[in-house]
Amino acid sequence: MARPRLHVARAPLRRDLTVLAVGFALYTLNNLLLKPLALPPLASWLVRGHLNDVLCGMAFMAYTNCLFDVVRPGARIRSPWVTAAYMFGCGLFWEFVAPLLKPSTSDWADVASYVMGALLYWLIDRARRTRDATPQL
């Protein structure tokens, strides 16, 4: 008996996996190289407190669309409003519900950082879709 084949949109999946890998690489570089630096106060606040959250928002959107690419390619998140609302909901959960299970600090700036990262992903994805839709001469 033949196994059912998953519907996989290969090009978007490759691009989402690339964004996911770049997000993890930048996260690692931030932890190893930027955080230990002596930075001015504002830069230190951004790099130490929120850059990883921006990168996680971007990577999580890539991960979410990777799942859609594998299971149901037509269901990819493409709208900036849906992207922001989805990540806002995820951020609320991570910052305010999850600490009820494992104590940690909650921060609205982290939620905003997740949303900014998700919108950065949306800009990257939109640029890709625009480039792919442009007829090649």
C-alpha positions in Angstrom: 0.0 0.0 0.0 1.4 3.4 -1.0 2.0 6.0 1.7 0.1 9.2 1.4 2.2 12.0 0.2 2.3 15.3 2.0 1.7 18.4 0.0 4.9 20.4 0.2 5.5 23.8 -1.3 9.2 23.4 -1.8 10.4 27.0 -2.6 8.6 28.7 0.3 9.6 25.9 2.6 13.3 26.4 1.7 13.0 30.1 2.2 11.3 29.7 5.5 13.9 27.2 6.7 16.6 29.7 5.6 14.9 32.5 7.7 14.6 30.1 10.6 18.3 29.2 10.4 19.5 32.8 10.0 17.3 33.7 13.0 19.0 31.0 15.1 22.4 32.0 13.9 21.8 35.7 14.7 20.4 34.7 18.1 23.6 32.8 18.9 25.8 35.6 17.6 24.0 38.1 19.8 24.5 35.9 22.9 28.2 35.2 22.2 29.4 38.5 20.7 27.1 41.4 21.3 25.8 40.9 24.8 29.3 40.7 26.4 30.3 44.1 24.8 30.3 47.2 26.9 27.6 49.2 25.0 26.0 52.6 25.6 22.9 52.4 27.8 20.2 52.5 25.0 22.1 50.0 22.8 22.7 47.7 25.8 19.0 47.8 26.7 18.1 46.9 23.1 20.8 44.2 22.6 20.6 42.6 26.0 16.9 42.9 26.5 15.0 42.8 23.2 17.1 41.8 20.2 16.7 38.1 20.9 12.9 38.6 21.3 12.8 40.3 17.8 14.8 37.4 16.4 12.5 34.9 18.1 9.4 36.6 16.6 10.9 36.4 13.2 12.0 32.8 13.6 8.7 31.7 15.1 6.8 33.1 12.1 9.2 31.2 9.8 8.5 28.1 11.8 4.8 28.6 11.7 4.8 29.0 7.9 7.1 26.0 7.6 4.4 23.9 9.2 1.8 25.4 6.8 4.2 24.7 3.9 4.3 21.0 4.8 0.6 20.5 5.8 -1.4 23.0 3.9 0.5 25.5 1.7 -2.5 27.6 0.9 -2.9 28.5 4.6 0.4 30.4 4.9 0.1 33.6 7.0 0.5 36.4 4.5 -1.3 39.4 5.9 0.6 41.9 8.1 -2.5 42.2 10.3 -2.8 38.5 10.8 1.0 38.3 11.4 0.9 41.0 14.1 -2.3 39.6 15.8 -0.9 36.0 15.8 2.4 37.1 17.3 0.7 39.4 19.8 -1.4 36.4 21.0 1.7 34.2 21.2 3.6 37.0 23.1 0.7 37.4 25.6 0.8 33.7 26.2 4.6 33.5 26.6 4.9 36.6 28.8 1.7 36.4 30.9 0.3 32.8 30.9 3.5 30.7 30.8 4.9 32.5 33.9 2.0 31.0 35.9 3.5 27.6 35.2 7.2 28.5 35.5 7.8 31.8 37.4 9.6 34.5 35.3 9.2 38.2 34.7 6.6 39.5 32.3 7.3 42.5 30.1 5.1 44.3 27.6 8.3 45.4 25.7 9.0 41.8 25.0 5.6 41.3 23.5 6.2 44.4 21.3 9.6 42.9 20.3 8.0 39.6 19.3 5.5 41.5 17.1 8.3 43.6 15.5 10.2 40.4 14.7 7.1 38.9 13.1 6.6 42.0 11.0 10.2 41.9 10.0 9.5 38.3 8.8 6.4 39.5 6.9 8.6 42.2 5.1 11.1 39.5 4.1 8.3 37.2 3.0 6.5 40.0 1.1 9.8 40.9 -0.7 10.2 37.3 -1.8 6.6 37.0 -3.0 6.9 40.3 -4.9 10.2 39.2 -6.5 8.7 35.8 -7.5 5.6 37.5 -9.0 7.7 39.9 -11.1 7.9 38.7 -14.7 11.5 37.9 -15.7 12.6 39.5 -19.0 
